């Protein structure tokens, strides 16, 4: 999620609580992939190098298809 708008303690607590709830909604096998630790998942998602794997796991939308280069000649 985007946490840039959090400016106070209560909002931060609510964001952490919500993240934990959402993590627990994931299938057990997927939570186990991240050692049942929401922080490991957050670190994984924060790294752009993991975007394809995150998509394969169903955590983020798939990347848009690459444009097709059609040579008009």
N, C-alpha and C positions, 0 to 999 in steps of 0.2 A: 504494500500500500504506500500511498504518498503521505508522509508524516510531516511535511513542511509547514503545515498549518497549526501544528501543536505548539501552543505558546504558554500553557499553564500545566501545573502538576496534575489536576484532575483529568484533563484531556489526555495527558500521557498515560495515566493509569487506565483510562478507558481504552486507549489504543492497544496497550499491552494485553488487557483482558480479552478484547475482541480478537487479537491475533492468536491468542491461546485457544479460544473457542473455535476459530476457523481451522487451526491446526488439528484439533481433535476431531473435526468433521472429515478429515482426510481418511482414506482407507488405512487400516493398521499396517499393511505391507508398505505403503508409501511413507507413513510416519517412521517405520523401522528403518527405511532407507536413510533417514536423517537422525538415526539414533534416538528417536522420540524426543528430539530437542528442537523446539520452534526456532531457536537462535541459529542453529546450523542450517535450517531451511532458509531463514532470512538472509544469511550470509551467502548461501548458494544462489539465491535469486538476485542478490545485489551485484553479482559478478556477470557481466555481459557475456563472458566466454561460456557460460552455462545455459545460454538462451535456448539452443537447440535441444539439449537434454531436458530442460524444463518443459519445453513444448512436447517432447516425446512422453513425458510423465503426466501431461495434461494439466500442468500448473499455470501455463501461460498460453495465449493463442499462438497458433503456428505462425512462422514468419510469412510475409506475403511472398507469392511466387516471384522468381526473378523475371525481369522483363525479357521478352523474346526479341533478339536482335535479328530483324529481317532485312537482308540486303536487297534493295530494290533493283539492283543491276542484274 
